Amino acid sequence: YLRAVSRLALARIPIRTGASRGCDQIAARTALQLGGYVEFVLPWPTFEKAWMDEICTLYPHLCKIEIYDPDVHIEWTQSVNKYKRPEEAMTPERFKRYARCWGIVQPAEMVLSMTQGSERGGTGQGMRIAHGLGKVVLDVRHEEDRESLLRFLGHALDRPDLVVGVHDADEHRAPLD
């Protein structure tokens, strides 16, 4: 996962992520440390506030933040019920987390994920949206997907408009130091 993110950052391909604890934050920090550009899509203004404040202070010129606003992001809101699993109960917090998945995935050329064997939670929502929109979804734990990413990167240098979304498999995991 970090190799893939590193290669994207070194190729100056922007990464769009939700800044959830775990791989999202590790991927973002890695990209920023390598001079890559990261677009954060947050479900509410104080989401992961301490971490976001630190990152944006360290790398202000490389970070962009977009925050879900139901009055502005109508498509994001509509995507929740369209792509969620029927059995999933929606709390207000989960709804906002799921709505921001549209904001991560829709502008991205491809979605990188590192699943734990199922498409659940925000990662699952992002992957369902990506599949529904016909986006390329690569699970970097699989050799064939890593090879596809390398082929993609070989052509990416000719695409200055390219954006890649990254999704973590475990949004609620404790942060890694």
Secondary structure, DSSP 8 states (H G I E B T S, - for coil): -HHHHHHHHHTT--EEE---TTHHHHHHHHHHHTT--EEEEESSTTTTHHHHHHHHHHSTTTEEEEE--TTT-HHHHHHHHHHS-TT----HHHHHHHHHHHHHHTT-SEEEEE-SSS--HHHHHHHHHHHHTT-EEEETTSHHHHHHHHHHHHHHTT-TT--EEEEES-TTS----
